[in-house]
C-alpha cells in the first residue's frame, strides 16, 4: 500500500464532447491518465425539443494524482478555459488515504480458454 505522498481524486464534470481536451490538459499537468464516464445531468431544468425531454449529456473525468498535480491541473483549466457558458463544468478533489495497485490475472478472459 502506498501512503507516502498526498493523493487526490480529481473529478471533472463537463458537457459531452470536451473530455479529450480536458484529458490532454491533465496530461500536460502531470497526470498519467484518466477515466472518462458518460453521464447525465439532473441538476438543471430539462430542455424540450418537439415535446420530448432532452437530457443534459455530461462526461465525468476521474483522475488519481498527487496533490500538487491536482492543484496544477485545476489552475491550468481555470486559466485556459475560464468561464465558458456553453461548457458548464465543475471540478473538485477528494482526498485518498491509501492507493493499492491490483493485478488480477484471474479476471483475464484469455485464461478461461485454457
CNS distance restraints for C-alpha pairs under 8 A (distance, minus, plus):
assign (resid   1 and name CA) (resid  98 and name CA) 6.49 0.50 0.50
assign (resid   1 and name CA) (resid  99 and name CA) 5.93 0.50 0.50
assign (resid   1 and name CA) (resid 100 and name CA) 5.13 0.50 0.50
assign (resid   1 and name CA) (resid 101 and name CA) 7.93 0.50 0.50
assign (resid   2 and name CA) (resid  98 and name CA) 5.98 0.50 0.50
assign (resid   2 and name CA) (resid  99 and name CA) 5.38 0.50 0.50
assign (resid   2 and name CA) (resid 100 and name CA) 6.53 0.50 0.50
assign (resid   3 and name CA) (resid  97 and name CA) 6.99 0.50 0.50
assign (resid   3 and name CA) (resid  98 and name CA) 5.66 0.50 0.50
assign (resid   3 and name CA) (resid  99 and name CA) 7.14 0.50 0.50
assign (resid   5 and name CA) (resid  66 and name CA) 6.82 0.50 0.50
assign (resid   6 and name CA) (resid  66 and name CA) 5.82 0.50 0.50
assign (resid   6 and name CA) (resid  67 and name CA) 5.62 0.50 0.50
assign (resid   6 and name CA) (resid  95 and name CA) 7.85 0.50 0.50
assign (resid   6 and name CA) (resid  96 and name CA) 7.49 0.50 0.50
assign (resid   6 and name CA) (resid  97 and name CA) 7.86 0.50 0.50
assign (resid   7 and name CA) (resid  64 and name CA) 6.88 0.50 0.50
assign (resid   7 and name CA) (resid  65 and name CA) 5.62 0.50 0.50
assign (resid   7 and name CA) (resid  66 and name CA) 4.36 0.50 0.50
assign (resid   7 and name CA) (resid  67 and name CA) 5.33 0.50 0.50
assign (resid   7 and name CA) (resid  95 and name CA) 6.39 0.50 0.50
assign (resid   7 and name CA) (resid  96 and name CA) 5.40 0.50 0.50
assign (resid   7 and name CA) (resid  97 and name CA) 7.31 0.50 0.50
assign (resid   8 and name CA) (resid  64 and name CA) 5.76 0.50 0.50
assign (resid   8 and name CA) (resid  65 and name CA) 5.53 0.50 0.50
assign (resid   8 and name CA) (resid  66 and name CA) 5.90 0.50 0.50
assign (resid   8 and name CA) (resid  67 and name CA) 5.52 0.50 0.50
assign (resid   8 and name CA) (resid  70 and name CA) 6.84 0.50 0.50
assign (resid   8 and name CA) (resid  93 and name CA) 6.08 0.50 0.50
assign (resid   8 and name CA) (resid  94 and name CA) 5.61 0.50 0.50
assign (resid   8 and name CA) (resid  95 and name CA) 4.72 0.50 0.50
assign (resid   8 and name CA) (resid  96 and name CA) 5.35 0.50 0.50
assign (resid   9 and name CA) (resid  62 and name CA) 6.80 0.50 0.50
assign (resid   9 and name CA) (resid  63 and name CA) 5.74 0.50 0.50
assign (resid   9 and name CA) (resid  64 and name CA) 4.57 0.50 0.50
assign (resid   9 and name CA) (resid  65 and name CA) 6.54 0.50 0.50
assign (resid   9 and name CA) (resid  93 and name CA) 5.43 0.50 0.50
assign (resid   9 and name CA) (resid  94 and name CA) 5.19 0.50 0.50
assign (resid   9 and name CA) (resid  95 and name CA) 6.28 0.50 0.50
assign (resid   9 and name CA) (resid  96 and name CA) 6.50 0.50 0.50
assign (resid  10 and name CA) (resid  61 and name CA) 7.90 0.50 0.50
assign (resid  10 and name CA) (resid  62 and name CA) 5.69 0.50 0.50
assign (resid  10 and name CA) (resid  63 and name CA) 5.11 0.50 0.50
assign (resid  10 and name CA) (resid  64 and name CA) 6.16 0.50 0.50
assign (resid  10 and name CA) (resid  65 and name CA) 7.27 0.50 0.50
assign (resid  10 and name CA) (resid  70 and name CA) 6.42 0.50 0.50
assign (resid  10 and name CA) (resid  91 and name CA) 7.31 0.50 0.50
assign (resid  10 and name CA) (resid  92 and name CA) 6.01 0.50 0.50
assign (resid  10 and name CA) (resid  93 and name CA) 4.51 0.50 0.50
assign (resid  10 and name CA) (resid  94 and name CA) 6.72 0.50 0.50
assign (resid  11 and name CA) (resid  60 and name CA) 6.92 0.50 0.50
assign (resid  11 and name CA) (resid  61 and name CA) 5.76 0.50 0.50
assign (resid  11 and name CA) (resid  62 and name CA) 4.83 0.50 0.50
assign (resid  11 and name CA) (resid  63 and name CA) 6.72 0.50 0.50
assign (resid  11 and name CA) (resid  91 and name CA) 5.64 0.50 0.50
assign (resid  11 and name CA) (resid  92 and name CA) 5.41 0.50 0.50
assign (resid  11 and name CA) (resid  93 and name CA) 5.98 0.50 0.50
assign (resid  12 and name CA) (resid  60 and name CA) 5.71 0.50 0.50
assign (resid  12 and name CA) (resid  61 and name CA) 5.04 0.50 0.50
assign (resid  12 and name CA) (resid  62 and name CA) 6.62 0.50 0.50
assign (resid  12 and name CA) (resid  89 and name CA) 7.05 0.50 0.50
assign (resid  12 and name CA) (resid  90 and name CA) 5.80 0.50 0.50
assign (resid  12 and name CA) (resid  91 and name CA) 4.37 0.50 0.50
assign (resid  12 and name CA) (resid  92 and name CA) 6.65 0.50 0.50
assign (resid  13 and name CA) (resid  58 and name CA) 6.71 0.50 0.50
assign (resid  13 and name CA) (resid  59 and name CA) 5.81 0.50 0.50
assign (resid  13 and name CA) (resid  60 and name CA) 4.61 0.50 0.50
assign (resid  13 and name CA) (resid  61 and name CA) 6.43 0.50 0.50
assign (resid  13 and name CA) (resid  89 and name CA) 5.41 0.50 0.50
assign (resid  13 and name CA) (resid  90 and name CA) 5.35 0.50 0.50
assign (resid  13 and name CA) (resid  91 and name CA) 6.42 0.50 0.50
assign (resid  14 and name CA) (resid  18 and name CA) 6.87 0.50 0.50
assign (resid  14 and name CA) (resid  19 and name CA) 7.29 0.50 0.50
assign (resid  14 and name CA) (resid  58 and name CA) 5.56 0.50 0.50
assign (resid  14 and name CA) (resid  59 and name CA) 5.41 0.50 0.50
assign (resid  14 and name CA) (resid  60 and name CA) 6.56 0.50 0.50
assign (resid  14 and name CA) (resid  87 and name CA) 6.49 0.50 0.50
assign (resid  14 and name CA) (resid  88 and name CA) 6.17 0.50 0.50
assign (resid  14 and name CA) (resid  89 and name CA) 4.32 0.50 0.50
assign (resid  14 and name CA) (resid  90 and name CA) 6.70 0.50 0.50
assign (resid  15 and name CA) (resid  56 and name CA) 7.75 0.50 0.50
assign (resid  15 and name CA) (resid  57 and name CA) 6.25 0.50 0.50
assign (resid  15 and name CA) (resid  58 and name CA) 4.42 0.50 0.50
assign (resid  15 and name CA) (resid  59 and name CA) 6.06 0.50 0.50
assign (resid  15 and name CA) (resid  87 and name CA) 5.62 0.50 0.50
assign (resid  15 and name CA) (resid  88 and name CA) 6.29 0.50 0.50
assign (resid  15 and name CA) (resid  89 and name CA) 6.69 0.50 0.50
assign (resid  16 and name CA) (resid  38 and name CA) 7.77 0.50 0.50
assign (resid  16 and name CA) (resid  57 and name CA) 5.59 0.50 0.50
assign (resid  16 and name CA) (resid  58 and name CA) 4.58 0.50 0.50
assign (resid  16 and name CA) (resid  59 and name CA) 5.24 0.50 0.50
assign (resid  17 and name CA) (resid  59 and name CA) 7.81 0.50 0.50
assign (resid  18 and name CA) (resid  22 and name CA) 6.44 0.50 0.50
assign (resid  18 and name CA) (resid  87 and name CA) 7.82 0.50 0.50
assign (resid  19 and name CA) (resid  23 and name CA) 6.07 0.50 0.50
assign (resid  19 and name CA) (resid  36 and name CA) 7.24 0.50 0.50
assign (resid  19 and name CA) (resid  59 and name CA) 6.67 0.50 0.50
assign (resid  19 and name CA) (resid  61 and name CA) 7.12 0.50 0.50
assign (resid  20 and name CA) (resid  24 and name CA) 6.18 0.50 0.50
assign (resid  21 and name CA) (resid  25 and name CA) 6.46 0.50 0.50
assign (resid  22 and name CA) (resid  26 and name CA) 6.22 0.50 0.50
assign (resid  22 and name CA) (resid  77 and name CA) 7.80 0.50 0.50
assign (resid  23 and name CA) (resid  27 and name CA) 6.21 0.50 0.50
assign (resid  23 and name CA) (resid  33 and name CA) 7.47 0.50 0.50
assign (resid  23 and name CA) (resid  34 and name CA) 6.82 0.50 0.50
assign (resid  23 and name CA) (resid  61 and name CA) 7.95 0.50 0.50
assign (resid  24 and name CA) (resid  28 and name CA) 6.28 0.50 0.50
assign (resid  25 and name CA) (resid  29 and name CA) 6.28 0.50 0.50
assign (resid  25 and name CA) (resid  73 and name CA) 7.13 0.50 0.50
assign (resid  25 and name CA) (resid  76 and name CA) 7.53 0.50 0.50
assign (resid  25 and name CA) (resid  77 and name CA) 7.36 0.50 0.50
assign (resid  26 and name CA) (resid  30 and name CA) 6.48 0.50 0.50
assign (resid  26 and name CA) (resid  31 and name CA) 5.44 0.50 0.50
assign (resid  26 and name CA) (resid  33 and name CA) 7.78 0.50 0.50
assign (resid  26 and name CA) (resid  73 and name CA) 5.78 0.50 0.50
assign (resid  27 and name CA) (resid  31 and name CA) 4.63 0.50 0.50
assign (resid  27 and name CA) (resid  32 and name CA) 6.07 0.50 0.50
assign (resid  27 and name CA) (resid  33 and name CA) 6.74 0.50 0.50
assign (resid  29 and name CA) (resid  69 and name CA) 6.13 0.50 0.50
assign (resid  29 and name CA) (resid  72 and name CA) 6.05 0.50 0.50
assign (resid  29 and name CA) (resid  73 and name CA) 5.26 0.50 0.50
assign (resid  29 and name CA) (resid  76 and name CA) 7.65 0.50 0.50
assign (resid  30 and name CA) (resid  69 and name CA) 5.97 0.50 0.50
assign (resid  31 and name CA) (resid  63 and name CA) 7.52 0.50 0.50
assign (resid  31 and name CA) (resid  64 and name CA) 7.93 0.50 0.50
assign (resid  31 and name CA) (resid  65 and name CA) 6.20 0.50 0.50
assign (resid  31 and name CA) (resid  69 and name CA) 6.85 0.50 0.50
assign (resid  33 and name CA) (resid  63 and name CA) 6.79 0.50 0.50
assign (resid  34 and name CA) (resid  61 and name CA) 6.52 0.50 0.50
assign (resid  34 and name CA) (resid  62 and name CA) 5.67 0.50 0.50
assign (resid  34 and name CA) (resid  63 and name CA) 4.63 0.50 0.50
assign (resid  34 and name CA) (resid  64 and name CA) 7.56 0.50 0.50
assign (resid  35 and name CA) (resid  61 and name CA) 5.62 0.50 0.50
assign (resid  35 and name CA) (resid  62 and name CA) 5.20 0.50 0.50
assign (resid  35 and name CA) (resid  63 and name CA) 6.44 0.50 0.50
assign (resid  36 and name CA) (resid  59 and name CA) 6.51 0.50 0.50
assign (resid  36 and name CA) (resid  60 and name CA) 5.66 0.50 0.50
assign (resid  36 and name CA) (resid  61 and name CA) 4.56 0.50 0.50
assign (resid  36 and name CA) (resid  62 and name CA) 6.54 0.50 0.50
assign (resid  37 and name CA) (resid  59 and name CA) 5.59 0.50 0.50
assign (resid  37 and name CA) (resid  60 and name CA) 5.01 0.50 0.50
assign (resid  37 and name CA) (resid  61 and name CA) 6.39 0.50 0.50
assign (resid  38 and name CA) (resid  57 and name CA) 7.60 0.50 0.50
assign (resid  38 and name CA) (resid  58 and name CA) 6.16 0.50 0.50
assign (resid  38 and name CA) (resid  59 and name CA) 4.70 0.50 0.50
assign (resid  38 and name CA) (resid  60 and name CA) 6.35 0.50 0.50
assign (resid  39 and name CA) (resid  57 and name CA) 6.19 0.50 0.50
assign (resid  39 and name CA) (resid  58 and name CA) 4.96 0.50 0.50
assign (resid  39 and name CA) (resid  59 and name CA) 5.47 0.50 0.50
assign (resid  39 and name CA) (resid  60 and name CA) 6.58 0.50 0.50
assign (resid  40 and name CA) (resid  55 and name CA) 6.63 0.50 0.50
assign (resid  40 and name CA) (resid  56 and name CA) 5.62 0.50 0.50
assign (resid  40 and name CA) (resid  57 and name CA) 4.78 0.50 0.50
assign (resid  40 and name CA) (resid  58 and name CA) 5.22 0.50 0.50
assign (resid  40 and name CA) (resid  59 and name CA) 7.79 0.50 0.50
assign (resid  41 and name CA) (resid  55 and name CA) 7.09 0.50 0.50
assign (resid  41 and name CA) (resid  56 and name CA) 5.12 0.50 0.50
assign (resid  41 and name CA) (resid  57 and name CA) 6.37 0.50 0.50
assign (resid  41 and name CA) (resid  58 and name CA) 6.26 0.50 0.50
assign (resid  42 and name CA) (resid  55 and name CA) 7.95 0.50 0.50
assign (resid  42 and name CA) (resid  56 and name CA) 7.37 0.50 0.50
assign (resid  46 and name CA) (resid  53 and name CA) 6.36 0.50 0.50
assign (resid  46 and name CA) (resid  54 and name CA) 6.40 0.50 0.50
assign (resid  46 and name CA) (resid  55 and name CA) 6.38 0.50 0.50
assign (resid  46 and name CA) (resid  56 and name CA) 7.35 0.50 0.50
assign (resid  47 and name CA) (resid  53 and name CA) 5.97 0.50 0.50
assign (resid  47 and name CA) (resid  54 and name CA) 5.35 0.50 0.50
assign (resid  47 and name CA) (resid  55 and name CA) 7.14 0.50 0.50
assign (resid  48 and name CA) (resid  52 and name CA) 5.37 0.50 0.50
assign (resid  48 and name CA) (resid  53 and name CA) 4.65 0.50 0.50
assign (resid  48 and name CA) (resid  54 and name CA) 5.59 0.50 0.50
assign (resid  49 and name CA) (resid  53 and name CA) 6.56 0.50 0.50
assign (resid  49 and name CA) (resid  54 and name CA) 6.68 0.50 0.50
assign (resid  65 and name CA) (resid  69 and name CA) 6.09 0.50 0.50
assign (resid  65 and name CA) (resid  70 and name CA) 6.17 0.50 0.50
assign (resid  66 and name CA) (resid  70 and name CA) 6.38 0.50 0.50
assign (resid  67 and name CA) (resid  71 and name CA) 6.30 0.50 0.50
assign (resid  68 and name CA) (resid  72 and name CA) 6.14 0.50 0.50
assign (resid  69 and name CA) (resid  73 and name CA) 6.03 0.50 0.50
assign (resid  70 and name CA) (resid  74 and name CA) 6.19 0.50 0.50
assign (resid  70 and name CA) (resid  93 and name CA) 7.60 0.50 0.50
assign (resid  71 and name CA) (resid  75 and name CA) 6.24 0.50 0.50
assign (resid  72 and name CA) (resid  76 and name CA) 6.12 0.50 0.50
assign (resid  73 and name CA) (resid  77 and name CA) 6.13 0.50 0.50
assign (resid  74 and name CA) (resid  78 and name CA) 6.22 0.50 0.50
assign (resid  74 and name CA) (resid  91 and name CA) 7.28 0.50 0.50
assign (resid  75 and name CA) (resid  79 and name CA) 6.09 0.50 0.50
assign (resid  76 and name CA) (resid  80 and name CA) 5.87 0.50 0.50
assign (resid  76 and name CA) (resid  81 and name CA) 7.99 0.50 0.50
assign (resid  77 and name CA) (resid  81 and name CA) 5.45 0.50 0.50
assign (resid  77 and name CA) (resid  82 and name CA) 7.04 0.50 0.50
assign (resid  78 and name CA) (resid  82 and name CA) 4.74 0.50 0.50
assign (resid  78 and name CA) (resid  83 and name CA) 7.45 0.50 0.50
assign (resid  84 and name CA) (resid  88 and name CA) 6.74 0.50 0.50
assign (resid 104 and name CA) (resid 108 and name CA) 7.56 0.50 0.50
assign (resid 105 and name CA) (resid 111 and name CA) 7.89 0.50 0.50
assign (resid 106 and name CA) (resid 111 and name CA) 7.14 0.50 0.50
assign (resid 108 and name CA) (resid 112 and name CA) 7.46 0.50 0.50
assign (resid 109 and name CA) (resid 113 and name CA) 7.36 0.50 0.50
assign (resid 110 and name CA) (resid 114 and name CA) 7.62 0.50 0.50
